[in-house]
Amino acid sequence: MSFLNLEGKRYLVMGVANRKSVAWAIAKTLEAEGAEVIFSVRSASRLESVQKLLGDRKAYICDVEDSEAIQSLAESVAKDYETIDGLVHSIAFANYSKGMRPFHETDKADFLQATAISSFSLVEVANAFKPYFSENASVVSIGISSTDVTAENYGYMAPIKAALESSSFNLAKSFSADTKVRFNTVNAGPLKTSASAGIPGYLESYLYAEKLTFRKENVQTGEVANTAVFLLSDASSGINGQGIVVNAGMDRNYFDSEVVRLTMRPEK
């Protein structure tokens, strides 16, 4: 028997955009461990773009900006499968169409839309699926490891990701009143994903972050996926209401001698 014991379990993975997605890496790892994975994507056009990737796997359409669509998703999954053993929330959106601006110039509409999609959707999804989770189900969200860092080129998304993490903790508390469903987040360091590529100045930040890791190599998508799959499994039954940082030590190494030297003597 596998340590993770995922054979025969079923999980809904939300947020696959392409083969570089964290969500896709999680799905593939779950399947390798014997689990069945079903998917939810945001639109018909997104489903068409990933259809070749998903093959004959079951996939639903759900725009999480629409509360009715979330409820409909839960009811459709329940009709087809009755219950699921866990859920992956790997959804984020930010409108950078006006370019990167100082945080105090953040557009209210952009902030609220990004919050609804990237953070509050977890609350709505959890609520909609509450009747359909198996007894020891696990919900894992994908966050970032630097919500308390004022990254200029990440704009208003850091506080929104912080809200996602806090929402997960509070869901763990509120669900504990009458269920054993667990909620945790995987807080990833910079990754090479298509979504990240859309962040202005991301490449420079990615390379800088790599110098801050202990191993001088950024965390890989597969490493984030492995942590998420562990949290989805019963092997992590004692972990609830937590944010697990996966960033190769980046946040512990600000005074790395090489980084200090390059900062103080950039000409060298």
N, C-alpha and C positions, 0 to 999 in steps of 0.2 A: 504494500500500500504506500502511496506517495505521502510524504510529510504534509503536503498541502491538502490532500484529500479532496480534490475538486472534481473527481470523476462523477459524471451524472448531474452536476449542478448547472444552473442556468443563470446567465448574467445579461443585463441590458447595458450596452455601451453607447453612450451619447457623445457625439462630437467628432466622429471620423471625418476628416477632410481629404486625406490622401494617405499614401503609404508611409509618409514621414510623421504622421500624427502620433502623439503619445497614445491616443485612444486606440489606434490600430496596433501599436506595439503591445498594449495591454491585452487586446482581443486575441492576438496571435499566441501570446504566452498562456492565456487562459485555455485556449484550445489545445495547446501542446500538453497541458496538464489534464486534459480529458473533459473540460467543461464545454457546455454549449453556449454560444454567444449570439445574441440578437442585437440589432442595431437601431439607432434612431439618428436621423440626419435632419437638417433644418428645412430643406426645401426639395421640391421635385427636381430642380436643376442640379442640386448637390447630389441627390441620389443617382441621377444619370451619370454624373462625373465619376462616382465611385462604384458604379455597378460592376465594372470589370474586376475591380479589387475585391468586392464582396462576394461575387459569384452568386451561388444559389442560397446564400445565407438570408435569413429573414431580416427585413429592414422596414422601418416605419418612418413616416415623415412627421416632424413636430417642430414647429417654430416656437421656441420657448418664450418669445415675446407675447404670445397669445395664450392666456390662461386656459381658454376652452380647448385649445389644441393639446395642452399638457394633460388635461383631464381625459380627453379623447384617447390619447396615447395609452394612458394607464388602463383604461377600459378595454382597448383593443388588445393589449398585451395579456390582460387577464382573461379575455375571451379565448385567446389562442393558446395560452399556457397555464392559466389559473394563478400560479405563483412564480416569483423569481427569487433567486438566492442572493442577489445583490445588484448593485447599479454603479456605473462609473459616470461621473459628471466631468466631462472634459470639454467644457464650452466656455468660450470667451470671445468678446467682440468689443472693439473700440473704434470710433469714427475719427480717424486722423486726416480726413479729407481737407481740412483747413490748415494742415501743417501742425507742427509741434509748437505749442505756445506755453508761456509760463503758467504754472498751476493756477495762479489766482485769476487767469483769464479763461479758465475752463468754461466752455459753453454748458449751460444747465441742461439743455435737452440732450446733448451728447453724454453727459455724465449720468443722467437718469436712464437713458437707453442702455448704456454699457452696464450699469448696475443691475437693471432688470434682466439682461441676458446673462451676464457673467456671474452674478451673485444671487439675486433673489430667485432666479429660476431653480436653484437647488432646493429652496424652501418649498416652492410650489410643486416641484417634481416629487419630493419626499412625501408631501401631504397627499398627493394624488395616488401614490403607490402604496401608502401605508397599509391599506387592507390586503394588498397583494404580495407583500414581502413574506417569505418563509420565516420561521421562528427565529433563526439566528442569522438573518440576512445582514449584509455589510454594504455600506454606501461609502464610496471613495471619491473625493473630488481632487482635481489637479490644480494646485495653487503655485505660488512662487516663493522662493526662499528669502526674498528681499523686500517684504512688504513694509519694513521699517526703514528702508533706505530711500533717500530722495533722489531717485534716478530721473534726471531731467528728460531723457529721451523716452521714458516710459509714461510720462504725462500723468494723467489722472487714474491710470489703471492700478497703481500700487495700493491706494486706499480701497479700491473696489475689490481687489484680491484679498485685502485684509478683511473686508466685510464677508467675503466668501468663507474664509477660514473661521471667523467668529460665528457665522451662521451655522457652519458644520458643528461647532462645539455646542451651540445652543439647541440644535436639533438632537444631538446626543442626549442632552438633558431632558428635553420635552418628550422624546420617544421613550425614555426610560420609565416613564410613569406606567406604561402598560405593554411594553414590548422589550425584546432583547436585541433589537436592531441597533447596529453600531454605525457611527459616523466618524470618519477620519479624513484628513487631507494629506496629500503628498506634495510637499513644497519643493519644487524643482529649481535647480540652478539654471543658467542660460542653456538653451538647447538649440540644435540645428533643425528647426521646423519651418514649414512654409509660413505659419502665422507669425513667427518671430521675424522672418525676413521682411515683413511689412512694417516693422517698427523703425522709425527714422534713426539712423546711426547705430543700429543694432550690431553690426559687424565689429565696430570698434569696441563696443561694450563687451561683446562676446570674447574677443581676444584679450581684453584687459582682465575680465573675470577669470580666464584660464590661467593667467599669471598668478592670481591669488589662491588658486587651489593648491593643496599640499602636493599633489602629484603632477602639477603643471599640465593638467589635461582636464578639460571640462567634463561634467557628467554626461553620460550617453543616454539617449532615449530609452534604450533597453534596460538601463539601470533603474530609471524612474518606473518603468513598467513592472519590473520585478518587485519593487516595493509595493506598488499598488496591488499586484496579484496576491502578495503575502497578506496585505490588509483585508483583501476580499475573502481570504480563506479562514477556516476555523482555527488554523495555527496561530492566528493573531487575536484569539478570543479575549485576551486580557487587555487589549488596546482599544480604547474608546474615547472620543472627544479629544483627539490629539492631532498635532500637525507634525508629520515626520519630514525633516529636512533632508534632501538628497542633492547635495551640491559639491561633493568632493572636498568639503572643508573650506569652501570659499569664504564663508562669513567668519572664520576663525583666524584668518591669515592676513589681516590688513597691513601688518608691519613686516611682511616678508622682505628680507634684505635686498633681493633683486628689484622688487617693485620700488622700494624706498630709493635705491640707488638711481634707477632710471628716472624717477620723479624729480629728484634733487639735481641730477646731472643729465638732463635729457640729451645734451649734445653728444654724450658718450653712449 
